[in-house]
Amino acid sequence: MCEYNNEKYPVSSLKPKAETSVLSFLQKYPQYNGADTIIAILDSGVDPNADGLLKLPNGERKVIERFDCSGCGDVQTTTVINSNEDTIVGLSGRTLKLSNYMKNNNASSEYRLGLKSLSDLYPSRIYDKIIADAKQKQWDEHHKKIVADVAREIAENDAKNSNSNNLSFKDKLAKENLDGFNDFLTSCEKKFTETKTTYDCILFKSKESGWIAVIDISEKGDLENAAVIREYSKFYDMVKIDDYLSVSINVHDDGNTLEIVGMCSSHGTHVASIASGYHPENEDLNGVAPASKIVSLTIGDGRLGSMETGVGLVRAIIKVMELCNAGLKIDVINMSYGEHAAWSNSGRVGELMTELVNRYGVVWVASGGNHGPALCTIGTPPDIQADSCIGVGAYVSAEMMEAEYALREKLPGNLYTWTSRDPCIDGGFGITCCAPGAAIASVPEYTMTKQQLMNGTSMSAPHVAGSISLIISALKSLKINYTPFSIKRAIWNTSTHLSNVDPFAQGSGLLNVEKLFEHLKNYQNAQENNVRFLITVGNNGNKGIHMRSGKLTKTEEFTINVEPLMFNEKFADRAEKINFNIRLALVPSHSWIQTGKFIDLCYTTRSFVIKVDPTKLSPGVYRGSVRAYDTSSSSEKGSIFEVPVTVVQPYETDPLRFEHVPHPETILCKPNTIIRDFIFVPNNATYGVLEMISADSKDKIGGKFLIHTMQIIDQRYCKYMETAKILPVNGETITSHPFKCVGGNILEVCIAKYWSNFGEVPLQYKIKFHGFKSNNAHIMHSANGIHRIDVSSLLTEECQPSVSLKYSVMILKPSESKISALTKRDIIPNQRQIFQNVLTYNLHLTKSQELSLHAPIFSSVLYESEFESQFWMLFDINKMLLQSGDAYSNNSFFKLDKGDYVIKLQVRHEKKELLEKVNEVVMQACFKLSNSLSLDIYKSFNNAVLGSNKKISSFLMSSGTTKPIYITPLANEKITKNIIGQSSWFEGQIIFAKDELGRKVDTHTFSYIISEGPSVKKQNGNSPKETKTKMEEYKENLRNLKCDFISKLESEDAENLYKEVLTTHNNFLGAHLSLIQNIENSNDMKAQTPNLFLKQIKDIGANIDELKTKLSKVIKLSNQVIEGINQDSLLSFYGMKTDNRPDAVKIKQQMDKQKLQLLEAYVKKSVAIGKLAMIKSLEQDISETDEDLDNLLIEIMKFVDINDPKYLLLPIWQSYTSRHHGRLLKYLQKLYEDKLQRDVLDEILAVCELKSWDHISVLFKKIAVTANPQNYRIF
């Protein structure tokens, strides 16, 4: 029987604070609750309306600034109009009725216009929900009724005409018309979910309130009910634009840029709530520093999901500098964002981060990353070139397990299994301390929930940021000077070391706020408080010693450089530099580390040597250091600086079996037990297999293990050679985990029982290496013919080589490169202007493709890049933004329809000379092939040359042997059939292993370079060379030139020239077509589609007779072309399978030319007939069908598919005059897909309005706005 004993919920553990003594600190010092401090949240945006983020304890606003630094929220408002009228026309084309508020408050008559897509302001998941809700409310009821009506009509028509084979032409068209309705309505269903909502934005300067933005959220021009927003920095305006989202604004560049600040995820609000949430109704729910103010700086870009960009980071840094200079001192930055860098000793963004900390005194707190449990998985930041940031690991307490995770048992406090581990790849410490890494905290209103559970170092970082705000609040109140260096040093020396917890994950231990405060008070006058110590090892700028290169059999010495640097070094007091002197004792942590005892340090770089003796260390990993203590103070003060030392002594495998079996063979795994084995991988190994099983054969349940394998490759990030997977392990079956590896390098195999997985598992495991290593590059040039690869085998096992090409790669060269200065928003104080280089590329697709885009020189580098931006946007021919990408876009595939596209790539830096170096940077377009291509592989060269049937299937290779294989090039037919555009190579993979597990992981990139030589003209022996005299050539060219000019001259001159041509070349068909083109060039003839022409003739008035004359003339000229061509001969010719006549090529050229002339005449005639029929129906106020159009349709269908875009005008006019609106919509859609013209969208809209389909009309009005922006999207 269940009984409830009235236990109270442990609310205080939803936002844990007791673990780090925050609660006891606030109980002692309630006045030091973060008052007079500001935390900048560099994240995805903070919602000030979220629970606990609206007010401070004193009633003031908590979130005092909101900026979207990414550029995603920017609206270009350079279009300026002056108007004293009641209405203006927005960039959408909508008529906007000015509200009384706008007219009364505008300081002038000037309005700035822009457009903004709603999807830029929301996370994609929430935007999808908005669309789904709108579909249910505004679409489904109306649309389902129409679809049902059409379905009934189709059923009735099918019942009436049961034998579809005997339908008349008109009945077939009637059936096609109903099918057209059905297809159109189905496509609209999809379009509704894909079409973006775009708002007109109007910006004006008010008489008293500065800039005011008005957003037409009605999409109808009703500005009385629009969203009216003043600048957040002045008025804290947060205005709802729908049921979900509130936005704020900022204005830049003297009104040229309106910045609308939304949110790209709920992450930033959750982070802010942990750091500084204030809940007066229940203080247990407070954040760590409830009186701290918040500045929200969005670095995540909504165009990339929520990925941070170089632009976002640099602008955020600039904004913090500007606020500090303006007297709004930012005390702490929290950045729960980051990636992994391939190197950390250089990089533009890292330089600016370090400058901000060292010059402006801002404490930068960064999440350490969630990429453990393997070592060297610290994120960037905190792993940048200088040791400037406070990196934080993620801790989970027993109380958190109970309150947040609903675990059935309390486990001892521990680090999360997945929290990233030290050291940094260059040996430095990335984690300074750890803190609670989870909370149930507030999230934005748009989520429709009050709070959510999130975990990660993203949650532990704001805990530390809030804690530092408490300390700074106290130090400011007590007038105790501090610097970011003194605070970080104090955290390192006062955190509580966790004895039974992984030392690589906790830094110096669990943050202890009370001890931190006492330490800073007690040592407030220490001379090093104003100094940071730049520690570098050797000449590479490494931040520590990291020995991980193989079996360590000798001692090594490392030169350590220590450079003291004052806070704001360039402007620091000269006397303070001269007087700086500290005498230090150097204390190694272990006997295998040796160094000198003392060093006397003045304000200059000093060096000393550390000797590491790993020769007696058994296999494993060892963490040590050399600490420097101030000899004038007690040891309680802690170290002044520390040089980290990490040594990895690997196991070596059995040279015959190439496997590793641990000793003892069985290891008892409890929750969060972590096994680390470091193994020196045999030279020819390319993959390994980890096998695991519970030693208890009756153990059916087993446990959940996080398996992480990793190798550190020079100048590569930690994910380059790794696998990470959660797997179940029990006693019934062996769990196998294959992984790729590199020979001659140390492999870490990390087996961790998940932190929340109860029970014990007696684990047995072993690791066996396999591999086929090839010593030839996997790049094959087709022009070289046969490609040889020599394959070596580690073990005796089956080899089954195969090459599969899956991608076609095209090089895009820039058509334009333009360097320019950016705006005032992109100036680093003081007056360091940032410039941009915008490169333009063109892409043409002949059919729909799936592809990825990236600029290789900038790919996969962000924080380590020497440039601060590598952002690209792809537009269609109407300048509509379709895709965006940044540093990590090379594996992001998307679909594009056939057509022409423009790509713009922005690269930024403050040095123009560096931007000039990238003027010719290429981009790569990587296309997925519809079917992969396989290359034939042979055992011998001769078999490959002969192309015999003796292709390799598989063969046995003995251990240590090497054998060649030969790959033959692709046949030209295959290349021609599969190559996409002007691609330069095919790309795919080569696999050698036959073993199933090996084939999953042991894959290698294979590139097949396509040779491109000069084109060769082949002579056809059946085509005798045509002989013409020079005079004949002259006359022919003169005739063609005259015809060309007929279409370009004024009508009277064209008519005369036309007659002149016919005098010498009677009934020359080209002359008739040229004169038709001339007639159609007149303004009253340019409209080619029904609705556009209808609008035109309503404005012509008295000139209608002249228009009718022109149309009649077009019909007459078209008839002359049609009558001048023997259509039966044409049909007979195209019905032939083979033409063996000697002059077959010449005949075909003549027939093709006649066919094109005939088809053009059909189309011209049909448009003219349709226009005359429309005029006639308007004059007589009746609608009539035209039999001639039916006949023309029948005739043209003998030669071409009428769905061909070149000839769609004929069925469009035939459908229109027949009132077949279903067919008309079908052909108009095809025309739009080919042309992407707004006029065609207006045609579709006109049909929908005629059918009274109001909901579809609204949809196409949206499409017309979104698909036709006037300018390219700004970066």
Secondary structure, DSSP 8 states (H G I E B T S, - for coil): ----------GGGTS--GGGTHHHHHHH-TT-SSTT-EEEEEES---TTSTT-SB-TTSSBSEEEEEETTSTTEEE--EEEE--SSEEE-TTS-EEE--HHHHHHBSSSEEEEEEEEGGGGS-HHHHHHHHHHHIIIIIHHHHHHHHHHHHHHHHHHHHHT--GGG--HHHHHHHHHHHHHHHHHHHHHHHHHH---EEEEEEEEBSSS-EEEEE-TTSSSBGGGSEEEEBHHHH---EESSSS-EEEEEEEGGGTEEEEE--S-SHHHHHHHHHH---TT-GGG--SSTT-EEEEEE-EEGGGTTEE-HHHHHHHHHHHHHHHHTT----EEEE---B--S--S--HHHHHHHHHHHHH--EEEEE--S--SSSS---BTTSSSSS-SEEEEEEE-HHHHHHHH--SS----EE-TTS--S--TTS-----EEEE-EEEEE--GGGTSSEEEEESHHHHHHHHHHHHHHHHHHHHHTT----HHHHHHHHHHHSB--TTS-HHHHTT-B--HHHHHHHHHHTTT-GGGGEEEEEEETTTTBSSEEE-SS---S-EEEEEEEEEEETTGGGS-HHHHHH-EEEEEEEESSTTEEE-SEEEEESS-EEEEEEE--TT--SEEEEEEEEEEETTS-GGG-EEEEEEEEEEE-EE--TTT-EE--SSSEEEE-TT-EEEEEEE--TT--EEEEEEEES-TT-SS-EEEEEEEEE--TTS-TTTEEEEEEEEE-SSS-EEEEEE--TTSEEEEEEEE-TT--S-EEEEEEEEEE-EEE-S-SEEEGGG-SEEEEEEESSSEEEEEEEEEEEEEEEE--SEEEEEE--GGGEETTTEE-EEEEEEEEEEESS-EEEEEE-GGGTT-STT-SSS-EEEEEEETT--EEEEE-TT-TT--EEE-SEEEEEEEEEEES-HHHHHTTTT--EEEEEEEEEEEEE-EESSHHHHHHT-S-B---EEE-TT-EEEEEE----HHHHHHH--TTEEEEEEEEEEE-SHHHHHH-EEEEEEE-----------TTS------HHHHHHHHHHHHHHHHHTTS-HHHHHHHHHHHHHHSTT-HHHHHHHHHHHHTSGGG---SHHHHHHHHHHHGGGHHHHHHHHHHHHHHHHHHHHTS-HHHHHHHHH-S----TTHHHHHHHHHHHHHHHHHHHHHHHHHHHHHHHHHHHHHT-----HHHHHHHHHHTTTS-TTSGGGTHHHHHHHHHTT-HHHHHHHHHHHHHHH--HHHHHHHHHHHHHTT-HHHHHHHHHHHHHT--SS----
